Amino acid sequence: MPEYYRHSLANGKTVMETAPTIQWGYLIYLTVLRLCQYFGAKEECRFCDINHNWRQHKQEGRPYTGVKPVEDVLEALALIDLYDVDRASHAYTLTGGSVTSRVDGLAEADFYGRYAQAIEERFPGRWIGKVVAQALPRAEVQRYKDYGISIYHPNYEVWDERLFSIICPGKERYVGRSEWHRRILDAAEVFGPSHVIPNFVAGVEMAKPFGFASVDDAIASTTEGLDYFMSRGITPRFTTWCPEPATPLGRDNPEGAPLEYHIRLLEAYRGALDRHGLEPPPGYGPPGPGNAVFSVSSFMDTLTP
């Protein structure tokens, strides 16, 4: 346990609750909004349980702040900065649910951006600032950069056009797949291609009853998406799909994708990087076996340091 976890905020909240670290302390994971405004069966991504998780915690009476106050985040970061004497923490990620209207009177870019602005003013240059959010129009993406964000993750979730509309109905309805991709390319002009790193959920494209029935077809589809972005200098990352039992896809696919898929995806990912002459994505620590710290996927382990 890191030393900063032994200390509490003035209001009694823990650092672990407010600003937990993952990846062996490399990344401070700031889930500042515990609800998603893609709500209900017709809008929620079919692999995601963020809203159900919120309801469970509230029913059990557990501490689970819906919107984390900026002041709490800053106080927790001050404790991390004070007690992280080895400087193991290198980055922070701002994340949470999508905002389709407003939270605290703010649209998405300004809601998440206010945290980055406060962090960068209080701790200039201390950490790499990252945000996981929707693919927003270029003017709003520029505000993220102006607030101090360095890396933008506008996750596209799944490449296949048919599966995107089924698995991410809210994103299809509010933005649409082609517009989502166009916004990712626009963001590359704001941040630079290497600093726009969209995530896809590895394995969800094989989820029954809608997904690909064969590993060959799933890998071919996902590789098409990798080539689409990497040919433009954008390096996607992926997180391994962990079926959540309270979600539609988790309920129907408790075992997830087969091991063969994940092994072949690693081969396809490394092959795509080589084809397009790209480096490992920044902000994930060192690559290579025995060096990598990224903890929800193995792609950094397979890359050359």
Disulfide bonds with the S-S distance in Angstrom:
none
